[in-house]
């Protein structure tokens, strides 16, 4: 974990005020300076992660005609399967070399949210796939809520500032597959440089190397999480809310060395989104003479729609 701070979520969940405050300070400093942290004792069990990767690998090994049954282009890639080469990074025309499957909110949705959130897509061929994805979704959501509580304290907000916004929020669990490279690629990049849209992203360790982040010094730094850690980064919504105080770090996925072209890569990020009606207007406490307001007022839903258009998922 070169240059990526490591924190222990058990410290924040403890009853020790000193450990909690140390956690908050370390997390806030990392998000001001780096934008990424590695988290130990994150609450997502090894057994669940193992089952998740097993089922995800099984799904992507299915014939394309079966996977295509689960495509829902009218949902802008927010549920079900999205085929290879569909999505591209904001500002880039070349598609990313990946395909993915997405699961959305599965909590007890308020009536008014049922119209906003499409039904999830259930995979018939793999009995354990959907239940495992749902279990992982809930585990990631719980851990993300704790991390946002620590962020709220760091920002001098009420600890539970984000709770209601992310409860039944528009979060997404995405299983990504980067197929083996079978011919000389046009680019060294599997997924072009980008920033995430959401509040924070929780990423369980990928099956192969390739993730890099852009440091404050302008260098690309490889990130490979250890087996007992997840990587958590700031997204654009949180950067916008904090008027650039917390950094949404640019990252990308690069191709492996030629001798490893035959190696596929699996990655499973959880994009923690709030409800669409949450205001992303810059917090007053983050606006100063030295740091004037940098963004116009947006809701989370408006911002998400704009980005989905920019990356080619919404037409």
C-alpha positions as CSV (number, residue, x, y, z in Angstrom):
1,X,0.0,0.0,0.0
2,X,2.6,2.5,-1.1
3,X,1.8,6.0,0.3
4,X,-1.8,5.0,1.2
5,X,-2.6,5.5,4.9
6,X,-3.9,2.5,6.7
7,X,-6.7,2.9,9.4
8,X,-8.6,0.5,11.6
9,X,-12.3,0.8,11.6
10,X,-12.5,-1.1,14.9
11,X,-11.0,2.0,16.5
12,X,-13.9,4.2,15.4
13,X,-16.4,1.6,16.4
14,X,-14.9,1.2,19.9
15,X,-16.0,3.0,23.1
16,X,-12.5,4.6,23.5
17,X,-12.8,8.4,22.8
18,X,-9.0,8.7,22.2
19,X,-9.0,5.9,19.6
20,X,-12.1,7.3,17.9
21,X,-10.6,10.8,17.7
22,X,-7.3,9.4,16.4
23,X,-9.3,7.5,13.7
24,X,-11.2,10.6,12.7
25,X,-8.1,12.8,12.5
26,X,-6.2,10.2,10.4
27,X,-9.1,9.6,8.0
28,X,-9.7,13.3,7.5
29,X,-6.0,14.1,7.0
30,X,-5.7,11.3,4.4
31,X,-8.8,12.5,2.5
32,X,-7.4,16.1,2.5
33,X,-4.0,15.0,1.2
34,X,-4.4,11.7,-0.7
35,X,-8.1,10.9,-1.2
36,X,-7.6,7.2,-0.5
37,X,-7.2,5.0,2.6
38,X,-6.9,1.3,3.3
39,X,-9.2,0.1,6.0
40,X,-8.7,-2.8,8.3
41,X,-11.4,-4.5,10.3
42,X,-13.9,-3.2,7.8
43,X,-16.7,-5.7,8.7
44,X,-16.9,-7.6,5.4
45,X,-16.1,-11.2,6.2
46,X,-13.5,-13.2,4.3
47,X,-16.1,-15.9,3.6
48,X,-18.4,-13.4,2.0
49,X,-15.7,-11.9,-0.1
50,X,-14.6,-15.4,-1.2
51,X,-18.1,-16.4,-2.1
52,X,-18.6,-13.1,-3.9
53,X,-15.6,-13.5,-6.1
54,X,-16.5,-17.1,-6.9
55,X,-20.0,-16.2,-8.1
56,X,-18.8,-13.2,-10.0
57,X,-16.2,-15.2,-11.8
58,X,-18.9,-17.8,-12.6
59,X,-21.2,-15.2,-14.0
60,X,-18.6,-13.6,-16.4
61,X,-17.6,-17.1,-17.6
62,X,-21.2,-17.6,-19.0
63,X,-21.7,-17.5,-22.7
64,X,-22.3,-14.0,-24.1
65,X,-25.9,-14.9,-25.2
66,X,-26.8,-15.7,-21.6
67,X,-25.2,-12.6,-20.1
68,X,-26.9,-10.5,-22.8
69,X,-30.3,-11.6,-21.3
70,X,-29.5,-9.4,-18.3
71,X,-28.7,-6.2,-20.2
72,X,-31.0,-3.3,-19.4
73,X,-29.8,-0.4,-21.6
74,X,-32.9,1.6,-20.7
75,X,-31.6,1.7,-17.1
76,X,-28.3,3.4,-18.1
77,X,-26.2,0.5,-16.8
78,X,-27.6,1.0,-13.2
79,X,-28.9,-2.5,-13.0
80,X,-27.9,-5.8,-14.6
81,X,-25.3,-6.5,-17.2
82,X,-23.3,-4.0,-19.3
83,X,-21.3,-5.5,-22.1
84,X,-17.6,-5.0,-23.0
85,X,-16.6,-1.6,-24.3
86,X,-19.8,0.3,-23.4
87,X,-18.6,2.7,-20.8
88,X,-15.8,5.3,-21.2
89,X,-14.2,7.7,-18.8
90,X,-15.4,11.3,-18.8
91,X,-13.6,13.3,-21.5
92,X,-12.4,10.2,-23.3
93,X,-14.0,8.6,-26.4
94,X,-12.2,5.2,-26.2
95,X,-14.2,2.6,-24.3
96,X,-12.8,1.0,-21.2
97,X,-11.8,-2.7,-21.7
98,X,-14.3,-4.1,-19.3
99,X,-17.8,-5.5,-18.8
100,X,-19.8,-5.3,-15.5
101,X,-22.9,-6.2,-13.6
102,X,-24.6,-3.8,-11.1
103,X,-26.9,-4.4,-8.2
104,X,-28.8,-1.4,-6.7
105,X,-30.6,-0.6,-3.5
106,X,-32.4,-3.6,-2.0
107,X,-33.5,-2.1,1.4
108,X,-37.1,-1.5,2.4
109,X,-37.7,1.4,0.1
110,X,-40.1,4.2,0.9
111,X,-43.0,4.4,-1.5
112,X,-41.8,7.5,-3.2
113,X,-38.4,5.9,-3.9
114,X,-39.8,2.9,-5.6
115,X,-40.5,5.0,-8.7
116,X,-36.8,6.2,-8.7
117,X,-35.1,2.9,-8.2
118,X,-35.5,0.2,-10.9
119,X,-35.9,-3.4,-9.8
120,X,-32.8,-5.4,-9.6
121,X,-31.9,-8.0,-12.2
122,X,-31.8,-11.6,-10.8
123,X,-29.5,-14.1,-12.4
124,X,-31.2,-17.5,-12.9
125,X,-28.2,-19.6,-14.0
126,X,-26.2,-19.2,-10.7
127,X,-28.5,-19.7,-7.6
128,X,-26.0,-18.1,-5.2
129,X,-25.1,-15.0,-7.3
130,X,-27.9,-12.6,-6.4
131,X,-28.1,-13.6,-2.6
132,X,-24.4,-13.2,-2.3
133,X,-24.4,-9.8,-4.1
134,X,-27.2,-8.6,-1.7
135,X,-25.3,-9.8,1.4
136,X,-22.2,-8.0,0.2
137,X,-24.2,-4.8,-0.6
138,X,-25.6,-4.7,2.9
139,X,-22.1,-5.3,4.5
140,X,-20.5,-2.5,2.3
141,X,-23.4,-0.2,3.1
142,X,-22.9,-0.7,6.9
143,X,-19.2,-0.1,6.7
144,X,-19.6,3.0,4.5
145,X,-22.1,4.5,6.9
146,X,-19.5,4.2,9.8
147,X,-16.9,5.9,7.6
148,X,-19.3,8.7,6.7
149,X,-20.0,9.2,10.4
150,X,-16.3,9.7,11.0
151,X,-16.1,12.1,8.0
152,X,-19.0,14.1,9.5
153,X,-17.2,14.5,12.8
154,X,-14.0,15.6,11.0
155,X,-16.0,18.3,9.1
156,X,-17.5,19.5,12.5
157,X,-21.0,18.2,11.5
158,X,-23.2,16.1,13.6
159,X,-21.9,12.5,13.6
160,X,-25.2,11.4,11.9
161,X,-25.3,14.1,9.3
162,X,-25.1,11.6,6.4
163,X,-27.2,8.8,8.0
164,X,-30.6,9.7,6.6
165,X,-29.2,10.6,3.2
166,X,-27.5,7.2,2.7
167,X,-30.3,5.1,4.3
168,X,-32.1,3.7,1.3
169,X,-29.7,5.7,-0.9
170,X,-28.9,5.1,-4.5
171,X,-25.8,3.1,-3.9
172,X,-24.5,0.6,-6.4
173,X,-22.4,-2.7,-6.1
174,X,-20.5,-3.2,-9.3
175,X,-18.8,-6.4,-10.3
176,X,-16.2,-5.7,-13.1
177,X,-14.5,-8.1,-15.4
178,X,-11.4,-7.2,-17.5
179,X,-11.0,-10.0,-20.0
180,X,-7.5,-11.4,-20.9
181,X,-5.7,-9.4,-23.6
182,X,-5.5,-11.5,-26.7
183,X,-3.8,-9.0,-29.1
184,X,-1.6,-5.9,-29.0
185,X,-3.8,-3.3,-27.3
186,X,-4.2,0.2,-28.7
187,X,-3.5,1.6,-25.3
188,X,-1.7,0.7,-22.1
189,X,-4.9,1.5,-20.2
190,X,-7.7,-0.9,-19.2
191,X,-9.8,1.8,-17.6
192,X,-8.9,5.4,-18.4
193,X,-8.2,7.9,-15.6
194,X,-11.3,9.2,-13.9
195,X,-12.8,10.2,-10.6
196,X,-15.8,8.4,-9.0
197,X,-19.2,10.1,-9.0
198,X,-20.4,9.2,-5.5
199,X,-19.7,10.2,-1.9
200,X,-17.2,7.4,-1.2
201,X,-16.2,4.1,-2.9
202,X,-15.3,0.9,-1.0
203,X,-13.2,-1.5,-3.0
204,X,-12.5,-5.0,-1.9
205,X,-9.1,-6.3,-3.2
206,X,-9.0,-6.9,-6.9
207,X,-7.9,-10.3,-8.3
208,X,-5.0,-8.7,-10.1
209,X,-2.8,-5.6,-10.0
210,X,-3.5,-2.6,-12.1
211,X,-5.1,0.1,-10.0
212,X,-3.1,3.3,-9.9
213,X,-3.8,6.7,-8.3
214,X,-2.5,10.1,-9.3
215,X,-0.5,11.6,-6.4
216,X,-0.4,15.2,-5.4
217,X,3.0,15.3,-7.0
218,X,1.6,14.1,-10.4
219,X,3.0,10.6,-10.2
220,X,1.0,7.4,-10.8
221,X,1.2,5.2,-7.7
222,X,0.2,1.5,-7.8
223,X,-2.4,0.5,-5.2
224,X,-2.8,-3.2,-4.2
225,X,-4.8,-3.8,-1.0
226,X,-3.7,-6.5,1.4
227,X,-6.1,-9.5,1.9
228,X,-7.5,-8.1,5.2
229,X,-8.1,-4.5,3.9
230,X,-10.4,-2.6,1.6
231,X,-9.5,0.6,-0.2
232,X,-11.9,3.5,0.3
233,X,-11.7,6.7,-1.7
234,X,-13.5,10.1,-1.9
235,X,-15.9,10.6,-4.8
236,X,-16.8,13.8,-6.6
237,X,-20.0,14.3,-4.7
238,X,-18.1,14.5,-1.4
239,X,-15.4,16.7,-3.0
240,X,-18.2,19.0,-4.3
241,X,-20.0,19.1,-0.9
242,X,-16.8,20.0,0.9
243,X,-15.7,22.6,-1.7
244,X,-12.6,20.7,-2.6
245,X,-11.5,20.3,1.0
246,X,-11.7,16.5,0.7
247,X,-10.0,15.2,-2.5
248,X,-11.6,13.0,-5.1
249,X,-8.4,11.4,-6.4
250,X,-7.9,10.6,-10.1
251,X,-7.3,6.9,-10.6
252,X,-7.0,4.4,-13.5
253,X,-6.5,0.7,-14.3
254,X,-3.5,-0.2,-16.5
255,X,-2.8,-3.3,-18.5
256,X,-0.6,-6.0,-17.0
257,X,2.9,-6.8,-18.4
258,X,2.9,-8.8,-21.6
259,X,3.7,-12.1,-19.9
260,X,0.5,-11.6,-17.9
261,X,-1.8,-10.6,-20.8
262,X,-3.6,-14.0,-20.3
263,X,-4.6,-13.0,-16.8
264,X,-8.2,-11.6,-16.4
265,X,-8.9,-9.0,-13.7
266,X,-12.0,-8.9,-11.4
267,X,-12.8,-5.9,-9.3
268,X,-15.8,-5.2,-7.0
269,X,-16.3,-1.6,-5.9
270,X,-19.3,-0.4,-3.9
271,X,-20.3,3.1,-4.9
272,X,-22.0,4.7,-1.9
273,X,-24.6,7.2,-3.1
274,X,-27.1,9.3,-1.1
275,X,-30.7,9.7,-2.0
276,X,-31.1,11.8,-5.2
277,X,-32.6,14.7,-3.4
278,X,-29.6,15.4,-1.2
279,X,-28.2,18.8,-1.8
280,X,-24.5,19.0,-2.8
281,X,-24.3,22.7,-2.2
282,X,-20.9,23.5,-0.7
283,X,-21.0,23.4,3.1
284,X,-20.7,26.9,4.6
285,X,-17.9,25.7,6.9
286,X,-15.8,24.8,3.8
287,X,-16.2,28.2,2.1
288,X,-13.6,30.8,3.1
289,X,-11.9,33.8,1.7
290,X,-8.9,31.6,0.8
291,X,-11.2,28.9,-0.6
292,X,-14.2,30.6,-2.2
293,X,-17.2,28.6,-3.4
294,X,-16.1,26.5,-6.4
295,X,-19.4,24.9,-7.5
296,X,-23.0,25.8,-8.3
297,X,-25.7,24.2,-6.2
298,X,-26.7,20.7,-7.4
299,X,-28.6,17.8,-6.0
300,X,-27.1,14.3,-6.0
301,X,-29.6,13.1,-8.6
302,X,-28.9,16.0,-11.0
303,X,-25.2,15.4,-10.7
304,X,-25.5,11.6,-11.3
305,X,-27.6,12.1,-14.4
306,X,-25.1,14.6,-15.8
307,X,-22.2,12.1,-15.3
308,X,-24.0,9.1,-16.7
309,X,-24.5,11.1,-19.9
310,X,-20.8,12.1,-19.9
311,X,-19.6,8.5,-19.6
312,X,-21.9,7.1,-22.3
313,X,-24.2,5.0,-20.1
314,X,-27.2,7.4,-20.5
315,X,-28.3,8.6,-23.9
